Amino acid sequence: MALLTQEKITQRLQGLDEKPESIQTCSAWLLHHAKPQNLDIIFDTWLREIYREKSSKRIINLIWVANDVSQNSRKKGSEVTTAFSSRIETAFKHIRKSPQDDGVDKCVSRCVEVWDLRRIFSREQLHRFESALGLKRNSAGPSTSLQPESPEKIVKAPEFDVEKMKQLERATREMAEVLRRLEKAPSSDEKIRTELAQFPESTGNTSYLQHVRNEKEARSILEKTKEAGPLCKEYCDSLANEVLDRRNLQNHLNEVLETVKLITTRNNTILEDLKKREKIMKNHLNQVEKSYDSLPDFSEMELDFQHTNLPSLKELFD
């Protein structure tokens, strides 16, 4: 394996753009090289790029790479996130001190929120991130009162998040597109696999070269190798695209799941609100019925309205 250098890492980070494929590819490359002996050079180079960048868009790209690396590094254990957390904290302090647009602030706040939700970092690390950014956590947390809630108390449902619905629509549309491509996945293409299987094993196994006895056999192997080369390269490229599609599909599924959970929470809040309102209305209805039942029954009273004189105006107003 080639030696990992700061120049190679810098080249990867500077080649980033805002496309998800670019972020995920860079993240996967960094994680591939995230051996214990490489962690310092990888994360120090990332931090150096944060300090060097003046463009808000490029800083956001670097933050998204940190987010993707942090979330996908759990398979490698806590060593990666522990080493990365100190650099992230330093980067957040730099971002807070430097004038940035709202996009950068929203990006880092969103990352901290997701890390907290998915428990990517420990509570202590998250607290340091929030302190670096100047964010305030509600130490009291959600209300845990055990007193029964008054039937008159109505909890207002959270506002409808249009942006979340747009994200859900976009992610669903992209998922559908990826699924359509995966219906004809290269890994299940029997035709091209059959074509590749028809080539002699000597085209892909260099150990057969030791048994070549003459120039004719060597030329035969060379011709078959040249013939199989383009087909094999095309198939490998297709498989690489398929792997990327499957990774994107997983990311879209996670995004859809998270948005659906938020929508479900909002709908449950609305449902509880309606149940409470229904209970209040039933109580009012019972009170009205009791008041009505307490009225006298005029049908059983003997009243002679025909021979009853109405009071005069003088009697009414004197």
Helices and strands as residue ranges (DSSP letters): H 6-14, H 20-32, G 36-38, H 39-52, H 56-72, G 73-76, H 78-97, H 102-118, H 123-133, H 162-182, G 186-188, H 190-197, G 201-203, G 206-211, H 215-293, G 298-300, H 313-317
